[in-house]
Amino acid sequence: MKKLLTLLLAAALLLSSLAAGADPAAADAPLLLDSARWIWSGDRANNVWVCFVRSFDLERVPEEAPAEIAAENKYFLWVNGQEVVFDGGMKRGPNPADGFFDTVNLAPYLIEGTNTLCVLAWFWGVKGEDQQSYSNVPVDTAGLIFAADVGGQRIVTDGSWKAHRHAAFLDDTALGVAQANYRFPEYNVYYAAAEDDCAGWTEPGFDAAFWAAAEVRGSYGDAPWNALHRRPIPLLRVSEQRDYRNSGDFADTCAGEDRQLEMLLPCNAQIHPGLTVSAGQEAVITITTDNTAAAQSLTTTYVTSGAGEQTFVSPSWVSGMRVIYHIPAGVTVKRLFYRESGYDTEIAGAFAMGDPFFDALWEMGARTQYVCIRETFMDCPDRERAQWTGDAASQMRQMVYCLDPSAYALFPAMLSQKVAWITPGSGKGKLDNLIPTVTPISGEFYELPAQEMACIVSVWDYYLYTGDAEALEIIYEPAIRYLKRWKLGPSGLVKHKTGQGLVDWQDTGAQVDTKVSENAWYYWCLVTLEKIAGVLGVEEPWLRETADTIAAGYESLWVEGVGYTTTASPDDRGNALAVLSGLAPAERWPVILTVLQGTHKASSYMEAYVLEALFRMGYADEALDRMEARYGNMVSVNREKGISTLWEYFDEGMGTWNHAWSASGVYLLPAWVGGVRPTAPGWETCVIAPDFSHSGQVSVKVSTVKGIITVYGTARALEVTLPEGVTAEVRLPGMEPETVSGAGTHTIRREEP
């Protein structure tokens, strides 16, 4: 029955994607793949690796040779023995039915004469009908599809390719090895070197004639793969081999007993662990990280061939700060190393205020932000790799202040994905017009109203940071339909909405005053959509009418001298949201300040909104005091233990060691202490108003869509560097604002009295 319900849900969601215009056959049609075929070996099993080879001749190397490629589920590509793509492909789920394809330029790898394409593809399959995967929509049929235009010659996957199952990659589920927790669609990697029957197959001159012809399984557009969407983000960045910080301690070592080697990374990172060892017999080496056990994450197993020196790099990525190699007796370690991979962006921002705590908090937050993105936003990289809406809304603001603009593509991709997963309807059905909280996902539908509303309000911030009005168009109508699913009570306030698929979640912290928070979120969405409607030139009187009704009803929640509350103890989260949404007038801010100073109910997720409310009210010193009180232990423990990222919860040992929603300082510190904030879309105008109440100096660097903005100095003298096309209003304490514009460095000095 559950499988039937899942299929019915998928069908409904597919209709939604088509209704929303998400069908790539119309707007995102591939240029090449429509003439290619899906191919595979003769295997029908899950968790298999298959090698593909195709040779062709060239008289002249073209300047450009575009290729399009997709695999169920991952692929690795070589041309003439050169690595072109390592860890290619995106997990399925631009909508419930379709997948993605990558685009690659082959020209730099081609030669005159005979050229050879080699692809290694990894198929996961469906692990079971009750499988709930948080980051992929599985299909039950493996396949590779490829097409290239090489100087007018069309190279496509068909029956002329050679295909061979790589025998060294074993399915360790049959060997009793523990798999990662159910949230992962990936399997462990288990590689038995003695079983390798295609050594050297990616090198030029390898003779694949004895391999079988590839089996053609379908054409582009056929089920179960359906249509493919162009990859909306860059291909991953993958480093060359790098030594661990302590690799030299174990070079050329052997022992007469089993041992565990703990290898140190320079920081928490996404990596592919590798090794070079020598062994005279078969021996089992396992590789985990310091996150594996706590998060029940992925494991790599390498079984030596017993044929002397051998090198292996795991094709599956893991994350952590320490990589644990379990080396059996008699195996000589020649070298232990890794390849770092991740989203192709740089930590291009910077912040410092001369305070060791706050400077460290920003650095840890920036590393947390980077390690929690890859193919999508991720709440964490080691427990589920899921794109939760609330995390994504937080990460969007954080990435603007620490990463370069290449990362921004993640946000509209997330919005498009969410919209494509909406079930359309009259609003009477259980799932009609609900915005999903986790995409992509297989199995149960999740909708957490508090996270959906956080996403809606974050779109306006994204517009300010980028000037991308298309993002406003993506979310506007779905958000209107979503908000109209809510009902107003006789008091003029919204009736509580529990959401779908999960517990009645408002925050991981306890004692949420739901009525205060929920109505503030809803009002904030209404006024945000009203601004978006203005940009789009849309008339929607319902937004203002409903906002006014809620504002009037919200007055009943104010208790003079206490704050907004329906309980004996006011909630810091609800009062913060009252400020941020615009419901709380300035004359009530001193009372709200008392609430936010004396109440610490917020989790590390909602803490961002509490701190921002303090900054927006002008209580920067109090905001920094609270930030240090809440994150002080985390930063202290991290320094002591060498942890470079921020935890999921304030309490040590709970949740993951790297969680995106805890990194709010990455945004708050440069935006409010550094004072660098856009005031017009795309940073056409901005304010630079540093706050020196906690420190006498500030240094900020923000990589914007216009270019780099830097701010450095004190309350007496400030150097501001702007890119072309940005006008800044600079505010220093005790002097009138000064407007500066034009590329270059501008110095603003406060005149002495």
C-alpha positions in Angstrom: 0.0 0.0 0.0 2.8 2.4 0.9 4.4 1.8 -2.5 1.1 2.6 -4.3 0.7 5.8 -2.3 4.2 6.8 -3.2 3.5 6.2 -6.9 0.3 8.2 -6.8 2.1 11.1 -5.0 4.9 11.0 -7.7 2.3 11.2 -10.4 0.6 14.2 -8.8 3.9 15.9 -8.3 4.9 15.3 -11.9 1.7 17.0 -13.0 2.7 19.9 -10.8 6.1 20.2 -12.5 4.5 20.2 -15.9 1.9 22.8 -14.8 4.7 25.0 -13.3 6.5 25.0 -16.7 9.4 22.8 -15.3 9.4 20.4 -18.2 12.8 20.7 -19.8 11.5 19.5 -23.1 10.2 23.0 -23.6 12.6 25.4 -21.8 15.7 23.4 -21.2 15.9 20.9 -24.1 19.3 19.4 -24.6 21.1 20.2 -27.9 22.7 16.8 -28.3 21.3 14.1 -26.0 18.0 13.8 -27.9 19.9 11.7 -30.5 21.6 9.4 -27.9 20.6 6.1 -26.3 20.7 5.0 -22.7 23.2 2.1 -22.5 24.5 -0.3 -19.8 26.1 -3.7 -19.4 23.9 -6.8 -19.2 23.7 -6.5 -15.4 20.4 -5.9 -13.6 21.8 -5.5 -10.0 22.0 -2.5 -7.8 25.3 -1.0 -6.5 27.3 -1.8 -9.6 30.1 -0.1 -11.4 30.4 -0.4 -15.2 33.2 0.7 -17.6 32.4 2.1 -21.0 34.8 2.7 -23.9 34.4 4.3 -27.3 37.1 5.3 -29.8 36.9 7.6 -32.8 39.2 9.4 -35.3 39.8 13.1 -35.8 41.7 14.8 -38.6 41.7 18.1 -36.8 41.1 19.1 -33.2 38.2 21.6 -33.0 38.3 24.7 -30.7 35.2 23.6 -29.0 33.8 20.1 -28.6 30.7 20.3 -26.4 29.5 17.1 -24.7 26.4 16.2 -22.7 26.4 13.3 -20.3 24.2 11.8 -17.6 24.4 8.6 -15.6 22.3 6.8 -13.1 23.8 7.8 -10.7 27.4 9.0 -10.9 30.1 8.9 -13.5 33.9 9.5 -14.0 35.1 10.6 -17.5 38.5 10.3 -19.1 39.6 11.3 -22.6 42.9 9.8 -24.0 43.9 8.8 -20.5 43.3 12.3 -19.1 40.8 12.8 -16.3 38.1 15.2 -17.5 35.4 14.8 -14.8 35.8 13.2 -11.3 32.5 12.6 -9.5 30.2 13.9 -12.2 26.4 13.9 -12.3 23.8 15.3 -9.9 21.4 13.3 -7.8 18.0 13.0 -9.4 15.1 15.3 -8.6 14.7 18.6 -10.4 11.1 17.4 -10.2 9.7 14.0 -9.1 10.3 12.4 -12.5 13.4 13.8 -14.1 17.1 14.0 -13.8 20.1 16.2 -14.7 22.8 16.2 -17.3 26.3 17.8 -17.3 27.9 19.8 -20.1 31.7 19.4 -20.7 34.1 20.8 -23.3 36.2 17.9 -24.6 38.4 20.0 -26.9 41.4 20.4 -24.5 41.8 16.6 -24.2 41.5 15.7 -27.9 44.3 14.8 -30.3 44.6 14.3 -34.1 44.2 10.6 -34.9 42.5 8.1 -32.7 40.8 9.3 -29.5 39.3 7.2 -26.7 36.5 8.1 -24.4 36.3 6.1 -21.1 33.4 6.4 -18.6 33.1 4.7 -15.3 29.4 4.8 -14.0 28.1 3.9 -10.6 24.4 2.8 -10.3 22.7 2.8 -6.9 19.2 1.7 -7.7 16.2 1.4 -5.4 17.2 0.1 -2.0 13.6 -1.0 -1.1 10.1 0.3 -1.3 10.3 1.8 2.2 13.5 3.6 1.4 13.3 7.3 2.4 16.2 9.1 0.6 16.6 12.7 1.5 18.7 13.8 -1.5 17.8 11.7 -4.5 14.9 10.1 -6.3 16.0 6.6 -7.3 15.1 4.7 -10.4 15.2 0.9 -10.9 17.1 0.9 -14.2 20.7 1.7 -14.7 22.0 3.7 -17.6 24.5 6.0 -19.2 23.7 8.6 -21.9 26.3 10.7 -23.7 26.5 12.9 -26.8 29.2 15.1 -28.2 29.7 17.3 -31.2 33.4 16.9 -32.1 34.1 19.1 -35.1 30.8 18.2 -36.7 31.2 14.5 -35.9 28.4 13.3 -33.6 29.5 10.8 -30.9 26.6 9.3 -29.0 26.0 6.4 -26.8 24.6 3.4 -28.7 25.4 -0.3 -29.3 28.8 0.5 -30.7 30.2 1.3 -27.3 31.9 -1.4 -25.2 30.7 -2.1 -21.7 32.1 -4.2 -18.9 31.1 -4.5 -15.2 34.1 -3.6 -13.1 34.6 -6.7 -11.0 36.7 -5.1 -8.3 33.8 -3.0 -7.0 31.9 -5.4 -4.8 28.4 -5.0 -3.3 29.3 -5.1 0.4 25.6 -5.4 1.4 26.1 -9.1 0.5 29.2 -9.2 2.6 27.5 -8.0 5.8 29.2 -4.6 5.9 27.1 -2.0 7.7 25.6 0.6 5.3 25.1 4.3 5.9 21.8 5.3 7.5 18.7 5.2 5.5 18.8 8.9 4.5 21.8 8.2 2.1 21.0 7.0 -1.4 24.7 6.2 -1.8 26.3 2.8 -0.9 29.6 2.2 0.7 32.6 1.6 -1.6 34.1 -1.9 -1.4 37.1 -2.5 -3.7 38.9 -5.8 -3.9 42.0 -5.2 -5.9 42.6 -8.9 -6.7 39.3 -8.9 -8.6 40.4 -6.1 -11.0 40.0 -7.5 -14.5 40.4 -4.3 -16.4 43.6 -2.7 -15.2 44.8 0.2 -17.3 41.5 0.4 -19.1 41.4 4.3 -19.1 44.8 4.5 -20.8 45.2 5.0 -24.6 45.8 1.8 -26.4 43.8 -0.4 -24.1 42.2 -3.2 -26.1 38.5 -3.5 -25.1 37.7 -5.7 -28.1 37.0 -8.6 -25.7 34.4 -6.6 -23.8 30.7 -7.1 -24.8 28.8 -4.5 -26.8 26.8 -2.1 -24.6 23.1 -3.0 -24.2 20.8 -0.3 -25.5 18.1 0.3 -22.8 16.2 3.2 -24.2 16.2 6.6 -25.9 16.4 10.1 -24.5 13.2 10.9 -22.8 12.2 7.3 -22.1 11.0 6.2 -18.7 12.3 5.7 -16.1 14.9 8.4 -16.8 12.5 10.8 -18.5 13.6 14.2 -19.5 16.9 15.7 -18.3 17.6 19.2 -17.1 20.8 21.0 -17.7 23.0 21.1 -14.6 22.2 24.5 -12.9 25.5 24.8 -11.0 29.2 24.3 -11.9 30.9 21.0 -12.1 32.6 20.1 -8.8 36.1 21.3 -8.1 38.5 18.4 -7.3 42.1 18.8 -6.2 45.1 16.8 -7.0 46.4 14.4 -4.4 47.3 16.1 -1.1 49.1 14.8 2.0 47.5 14.9 5.4 49.1 17.1 8.0 50.7 14.1 9.5 51.2 11.9 6.4 55.0 12.0 6.9 54.6 10.3 10.3 53.5 7.0 8.6 55.4 7.0 5.3 56.9 3.6 4.6 55.8 2.0 7.9 54.8 -1.5 8.6 53.6 -3.2 11.8 53.2 -6.7 13.1 49.7 -6.0 14.5 46.5 -4.3 13.3 46.6 -0.5 13.9 44.4 2.5 13.5 46.0 5.6 11.9 44.3 8.9 12.5 45.1 11.3 9.6 44.6 15.0 10.1 43.0 17.3 7.6 43.8 21.0 7.6 40.1 21.7 8.3 36.7 20.0 7.9 36.4 19.2 4.3 34.7 17.0 1.7 37.4 14.5 0.6 38.1 11.3 -1.3 40.6 9.3 0.8 43.4 7.6 -0.9 46.3 5.3 -0.1 49.5 3.7 -1.5 50.4 0.5 0.3 52.4 -2.6 -0.3 51.1 -6.0 0.7 52.2 -9.6 0.1 48.8 -11.0 0.6 45.1 -10.0 0.6 44.3 -7.7 3.5 41.3 -5.6 4.4 41.7 -1.9 4.9 38.8 0.2 6.0 38.6 4.0 5.8 36.2 6.1 7.9 36.2 9.6 9.3 35.6 11.1 12.7 32.0 11.6 11.6 31.2 8.1 10.4 30.1 6.4 13.7 28.1 9.4 15.1 26.3 10.0 11.8 26.2 6.4 10.6 27.9 7.7 7.5 29.7 6.1 4.6 32.7 3.7 4.7 35.3 2.8 2.1 36.9 -0.7 2.2 40.0 -1.6 0.2 41.2 -5.2 -0.1 44.8 -5.4 -1.2 45.8 -7.7 -4.1 48.8 -9.1 -2.4 50.8 -8.1 -5.5 53.1 -5.5 -4.0 52.7 -1.7 -4.2 49.2 -0.5 -5.1 47.4 2.9 -5.1 43.7 3.5 -4.7 41.5 6.7 -4.3 37.9 6.2 -3.1 35.4 7.6 -5.7 32.9 8.3 -2.9 33.3 11.5 -0.9 33.1 11.8 2.8 33.6 14.7 5.2 35.4 15.2 8.5 38.4 16.6 10.2 40.2 13.3 10.7 40.3 10.3 8.4 40.7 6.9 10.1 42.6 4.2 8.3 42.3 0.7 9.8 45.5 -1.0 8.6 46.0 -4.8 9.2 49.3 -6.3 10.2 51.8 -6.9 7.5 50.6 -4.0 5.2 53.3 -1.4 4.6 52.0 2.1 4.4 53.8 4.0 1.6 51.6 7.1 1.6 48.2 8.1 2.8 46.6 11.1 1.0 43.3 12.6 -0.1 41.7 14.6 -2.9 39.5 17.4 -1.7 36.3 18.1 -3.7 33.4 20.4 -3.4 31.3 23.2 -5.0 33.4 25.3 -7.3 33.6 28.5 -5.3 36.1 30.2 -3.1 35.8 31.6 0.5 36.3 35.1 -0.9 34.8 37.1 1.9 36.5 38.0 5.2 35.7 39.6 8.5 37.8 40.7 11.5 37.2 43.1 14.4 40.3 42.3 16.5 38.4 40.2 19.0 39.7 36.5 19.1 36.2 35.1 19.8 34.3 36.9 17.0 37.1 36.5 14.5 37.2 32.8 15.2 33.4 32.5 15.0 33.4 34.0 11.5 36.2 31.7 10.3 34.4 28.6 11.7 31.2 29.8 10.2 32.7 30.3 6.7 34.1 26.7 6.8 30.8 25.4 8.0 29.0 27.2 5.1 31.4 25.7 2.5 31.3 22.2 3.8 27.5 22.3 3.8 27.1 22.9 0.0 27.7 20.6 -2.9 25.1 19.6 -5.4 22.5 21.5 -3.3 22.4 23.2 0.0 22.9 20.6 2.7 21.9 20.8 6.3 25.1 18.7 7.0 27.4 16.6 4.8 27.7 13.5 7.0 24.3 12.5 8.3 21.8 13.0 5.4 23.0 15.6 2.9 19.5 16.9 2.6 18.3 20.2 1.2 16.0 21.5 4.0 14.3 24.8 3.2 15.1 26.5 6.5 18.8 25.6 6.2 18.8 26.9 2.6 17.2 30.2 3.7 20.0 30.7 6.3 22.8 29.6 3.9 21.7 32.0 1.2 22.6 35.0 3.4 25.7 33.4 4.7 27.1 32.5 1.3 26.8 36.1 0.1 29.2 37.2 2.9 31.8 34.5 2.6 31.7 32.9 -0.9 32.2 34.3 -4.4 29.1 34.8 -6.6 29.5 31.4 -8.4 27.8 29.9 -5.3 24.6 32.0 -5.8 23.3 29.6 -8.5 22.3 27.2 -5.6 19.5 29.5 -4.5 17.4 29.8 -7.7 18.0 26.1 -8.3 16.6 25.3 -4.9 13.5 27.6 -5.6 12.9 26.0 -9.0 13.1 22.6 -7.5 10.7 23.3 -4.7 8.1 24.8 -7.1 8.5 21.8 -9.4 7.6 19.5 -6.5 4.3 21.3 -5.6 1.1 19.4 -6.0 -1.4 21.7 -7.8 -5.1 21.7 -7.1 -8.1 23.6 -5.8 -6.6 23.7 -2.3 -9.0 21.1 -1.0 -6.6 18.2 -1.3 -4.3 17.2 1.5 -1.2 18.3 -0.4 -2.6 20.9 -2.8 -0.3 23.9 -3.2 1.9 22.9 -0.2 5.5 23.9 -0.7 7.8 20.9 0.2 10.4 21.4 2.8 12.9 18.7 1.6 13.7 18.4 -2.1 14.7 16.1 -3.7 13.2 13.3 -1.7 11.8 9.8 -2.2 9.0 8.5 0.0 7.1 10.7 2.4 6.2 14.3 1.6 7.5 16.9 4.1 6.1 20.4 4.7 7.2 22.4 7.8 5.4 25.7 7.6 7.9 27.7 9.7 10.7 26.7 7.3 8.6 27.5 4.2 7.8 30.9 5.5 11.5 31.5 6.2 12.2 30.6 2.6 9.6 33.0 1.3 11.0 36.0 3.2 14.6 35.1 2.2 13.8 35.6 -1.5 13.7 39.3 -1.1 17.1 39.3 0.5 18.4 37.3 -2.4 17.0 39.9 -4.8 18.8 42.6 -2.9 22.1 40.7 -3.1 21.8 39.8 -6.8 19.2 41.9 -8.6 17.8 38.6 -9.9 14.1 39.3 -10.5 13.6 35.8 -12.0 13.9 34.4 -8.5 11.0 36.6 -7.5 8.9 35.2 -10.4 9.7 31.6 -9.4 8.3 32.0 -5.9 5.6 34.6 -6.1 2.5 32.7 -7.4 3.3 29.5 -5.5 3.8 31.5 -2.3 0.4 33.2 -2.8 -1.3 29.9 -3.3 0.5 28.5 -0.3 -0.5 31.3 2.1 -4.1 31.2 0.9 -4.2 27.6 2.3 -4.0 29.1 5.8 -7.2 30.2 7.6 -7.8 33.3 9.7 -9.6 32.9 13.0 -12.2 35.4 14.5 -9.4 37.2 16.3 -7.8 38.1 13.0 -4.9 35.8 13.5 -4.0 32.7 11.5 -5.1 29.3 12.8 -2.3 27.0 13.7 -1.0 24.9 10.8 0.8 21.7 11.7 2.4 20.8 8.4 2.7 17.5 6.7 4.9 14.4 7.2 6.8 15.4 10.4 6.1 16.4 14.0 4.6 19.9 14.6 8.0 21.6 14.2 8.7 25.3 14.8 12.3 25.0 16.1 14.5 22.4 17.7 14.5 24.6 20.8 11.7 24.0 23.3 8.7 26.0 24.5 7.9 27.8 21.3 5.1 30.3 21.6 3.5 29.2 18.4 0.8 31.9 18.0 3.3 34.7 18.5 5.9 33.2 16.1 3.5 31.8 13.5 1.6 35.0 13.0 4.8 37.0 12.7 6.2 34.6 10.1 2.9 34.8 8.2 2.8 38.7 8.3 6.4 38.9 7.2 5.6 36.7 4.2 2.7 39.0 3.3 4.7 42.2 3.4 7.6 40.5 1.5 5.2 39.3 -1.2 3.7 42.8 -1.4 7.2 44.2 -2.2 7.8 41.4 -4.8 4.4 42.2 -6.4 5.6 45.8 -6.8 8.7 44.7 -8.6 6.7 42.3 -10.8 4.0 44.9 -11.5 1.3 42.7 -10.0 -1.8 43.9 -8.2 -2.8 41.7 -5.3 -5.0 43.6 -2.8 -5.4 40.4 -0.7 -1.8 40.8 0.6 -2.4 44.2 2.2 -5.8 43.4 3.4 -4.7 40.3 5.2 -1.6 41.9 6.6 -3.7 44.7 8.1 -6.0 42.1 9.6 -3.2 40.2 11.2 -1.5 43.4 12.5 -4.7 44.4 14.2 -5.1 41.0 15.7 -1.5 40.8 16.8 -2.1 43.7 19.2 -3.9 41.2 21.5 -0.7 39.3 22.0 1.1 42.3 23.6 1.4 42.3 27.3 2.6 45.7 28.6 6.0 45.5 30.2 6.3 41.8 29.3 6.4 41.5 25.6 4.5 39.5 23.0 3.3 36.4 24.6 0.5 33.9 25.2 2.4 32.1 28.1 3.8 33.1 31.5 7.3 33.4 30.0 7.7 35.3 26.7 9.6 33.6 23.9 12.7 35.1 22.5 12.0 33.7 19.0 8.5 35.1 18.7 9.5 38.6 19.9 12.4 38.7 17.6 10.1 37.8 14.6 7.7 40.5 15.7 10.6 43.0 15.2 11.9 41.6 11.9 8.4 41.3 10.4 7.6 44.9 11.2 4.8 44.1 13.7 6.6 45.6 16.7 6.7 49.4 16.8 9.9 51.1 17.9 8.4 52.2 21.2 8.1 48.6 22.3 11.7 47.7 21.5 13.1 48.4 25.0 10.7 45.8 26.5 11.6 43.3 23.7 15.3 44.0 24.5 14.7 42.8 28.0 13.1 39.6 26.6 16.0 38.9 24.3 18.5 39.5 27.0 16.9 37.3 29.6 15.5 34.4 27.5 17.6 31.8 25.7 15.0 29.4 24.3 16.1 29.6 20.6 18.1 26.8 19.0 21.2 27.5 17.0 18.8 27.7 14.0 16.4 30.4 15.3 19.2 32.2 17.2 20.1 33.9 13.9 16.7 35.7 13.9 17.0 36.7 17.6 20.5 38.2 17.0 19.4 40.0 13.9 16.4 41.6 15.7 18.8 43.0 18.3 21.0 44.5 15.5 18.0 45.9 13.7 16.8 47.6 16.9 20.2 49.2 17.2 21.3 47.1 20.2 24.6 45.9 18.6 26.5 45.7 21.9 23.7 43.6 23.4 23.6 41.4 20.3 27.3 40.7 20.5 27.0 40.0 24.2 24.3 37.4 23.5 26.3 36.0 20.6 29.3 35.4 22.8 27.1 33.9 25.6 25.5 31.4 23.2 28.4 30.4 21.0 31.2 30.9 23.6 31.4 27.3 24.7 31.2 26.0 21.1 34.1 28.2 20.0 36.2 27.4 23.1 35.7 23.6 22.6 36.5 23.8 18.9 39.7 25.6 19.6 40.7 23.0 22.2 39.8 20.0 20.0 40.9 21.4 16.6 37.3 21.5 15.2 36.9 24.0 12.3 33.1 24.0 12.0 30.1 24.9 14.1 27.8 22.2 15.6 24.2 21.5 15.0 23.2 22.3 18.6 24.7 24.5 21.3 25.3 21.4 23.5 28.5 19.5 22.7 28.0 16.0 21.4 24.4 16.5 20.1 23.8 16.3 16.4 26.6 16.8 13.8 29.8 18.7 14.1 29.1 20.8 11.0 25.6 22.3 10.5 24.8 25.2 8.2 22.2 26.9 10.3 24.7 27.5 13.1 26.8 29.8 10.9 24.7 32.9 11.1 27.7 34.9 12.4 29.1 34.7 8.8 26.3 37.1 7.8 25.5 39.0 10.9 29.0 40.2 11.7 30.0 41.7 8.4 26.5 43.0 7.8 25.9 44.6 11.2 29.3 45.1 12.9 31.0 45.7 9.6 27.8 47.5 8.5 28.0 46.5 4.8 24.4 45.9 3.5 22.8 46.5 0.1 20.0 49.1 -0.1 19.1 48.5 -3.8 19.0 45.3 -5.8 22.4 44.0 -6.9 24.3 46.3 -4.7 23.7 49.3 -6.9 23.5 51.2 -3.6 24.6 50.1 -0.2 25.1 51.3 3.3 28.4 51.1 5.1 27.8 51.8 8.8 30.3 49.9 11.0 29.4 49.6 14.7 32.4 50.1 17.0 30.6 49.6 20.3 32.4 46.3 21.0 35.7 46.9 19.2 37.7 49.9 18.0 38.3 48.5 14.5 36.7 46.5 11.7 37.8 44.8 8.5 35.3 43.4 6.0 35.5 41.9 2.5 32.4 41.0 0.5 32.5 39.5 -3.0 29.4 40.9 -4.6 27.8 40.6 -8.1 29.3 44.0 -8.8 32.8 43.1 -7.5 34.7 43.3 -4.3 33.7 45.7 -1.5 36.2 46.1 1.3 36.0 48.2 4.5 38.9 48.8 6.9 39.5 51.2 9.7 38.2 52.7 12.9 35.6 55.2 14.0 38.0 58.0 13.2 39.1 56.9 9.7 37.7 54.4 7.3 38.9 53.1 4.0 36.2 51.9 1.6 37.0 50.2 -1.7 34.2 49.9 -4.1 33.8 48.3 -7.5 32.4 50.2 -10.5 28.6 50.7 -10.4 28.2 50.8 -6.6 27.3 53.9 -4.6 27.7 53.7 -0.8 26.4 55.8 2.0 29.1 55.7 4.7 28.1 56.4 8.3 30.7 57.0 11.0 29.7 57.8 14.6 29.3 61.5 15.3 29.3 62.7 11.7 26.8 63.2 8.8 26.6 60.4 6.3 28.9 60.7 3.3 28.1 59.3 -0.1 30.9 57.8 -2.2 30.9 56.0 -5.5 33.1 54.9 -8.3 35.7 52.2 -8.5 38.6 52.6 -6.2 39.4 53.4 -2.5 37.7 56.2 -0.7 38.9 57.5 2.7 36.4 58.9 5.2 37.7 60.8 8.2 35.8 62.1 11.2 36.8 65.6 12.0 38.1 66.2 15.5 35.9 68.6 17.6 
